[in-house]
Amino acid sequence: MIFLQDGRLGVLAAALGNGEIQLFSVPHPESLKKDSDNVTVINLAPILRTSRSSSQVPLVMDWGCVSTNEEMIAVGYDSGK
């Protein structure tokens, strides 16, 4: 899994109401700096973004391993496609 390199905790997949699917690489908490109030706020930029489908809203998403070197994300939309 390429996304888990360099001290990353994992990958967050988001199905958005505007039709986009975005992937975010989440850093490990130990690699983050806290401010003076002991609060940690991070702004994640997507590492992958699908093109938007304005007429379709994603309702369900599943992430699975096809083989040891391949992963797949399957998305179901409200249109049934």
matplotlib code that plots the C-alpha trace (Angstrom):
import matplotlib.pyplot as plt

x = [0.0, 1.7, -0.4, 0.8, 4.4, 6.2, 4.5, 0.9, -1.9, -4.0, -6.2, -9.7, -12.1, -15.0, -18.1, -19.3, -22.8, -21.6, -20.8, -17.0, -15.0, -11.9, -9.0, -7.0, -3.7, -4.0, -0.8, 0.1, -0.8, 2.7, 4.0, 1.7, 2.6, 0.2, -0.3, 0.0, -3.5, -2.6, -4.9, -4.1, -5.9, -4.9, -6.1, -6.0, -5.7, -7.1, -4.4, -7.0, -10.2, -12.7, -14.5, -17.7, -21.0, -23.5, -26.6, -25.5, -25.0, -22.8, -24.7, -22.4, -18.7, -16.6, -12.8, -11.4, -8.2, -8.2, -4.8, -1.6, -0.7, -4.2, -6.9, -10.3, -12.9, -16.5, -19.1, -22.9, -24.8, -28.5, -29.1, -28.1, -25.0]
y = [0.0, 3.1, 5.4, 4.0, 5.1, 8.0, 7.8, 7.9, 6.6, 5.7, 6.9, 8.5, 8.1, 10.6, 10.4, 14.0, 15.3, 17.2, 13.8, 13.8, 11.1, 12.3, 10.4, 12.0, 10.8, 11.0, 11.7, 9.7, 11.7, 11.4, 13.4, 16.4, 19.5, 20.8, 24.5, 26.2, 25.0, 21.4, 21.4, 19.9, 21.1, 19.8, 20.8, 17.8, 18.3, 15.5, 13.2, 11.9, 13.6, 12.1, 14.3, 15.7, 14.2, 17.0, 14.8, 11.9, 11.7, 8.9, 6.8, 3.9, 3.3, 0.2, -0.2, -3.6, -5.5, -7.1, -8.6, -7.8, -5.0, -3.7, -1.9, -0.9, 1.6, 0.9, 3.6, 3.3, 6.4, 7.4, 6.8, 3.2, 3.5]
z = [0.0, -1.2, 0.9, 4.2, 3.7, 5.4, 8.8, 7.6, 9.7, 6.7, 3.9, 4.2, 1.3, 1.1, -1.0, -1.3, -2.0, -5.1, -6.8, -6.2, -4.5, -2.8, -1.0, 1.8, 3.2, 7.0, 8.9, 12.1, 15.2, 16.6, 13.5, 14.2, 16.2, 18.8, 19.5, 22.9, 23.9, 23.2, 20.2, 16.8, 13.7, 10.2, 6.8, 4.5, 0.8, -1.4, -2.9, -5.5, -6.7, -9.2, -11.7, -10.5, -11.6, -10.9, -11.7, -9.5, -5.7, -4.3, -1.8, -0.9, -1.3, -0.7, -0.7, -1.4, -2.3, -5.6, -5.1, -3.1, -5.6, -6.5, -4.6, -5.9, -4.8, -5.9, -5.7, -6.0, -7.1, -6.6, -10.4, -10.0, -12.2]

ax = plt.figure().add_subplot(projection="3d")
ax.plot(x, y, z, "-o")
ax.set_aspect("equal")
plt.show()
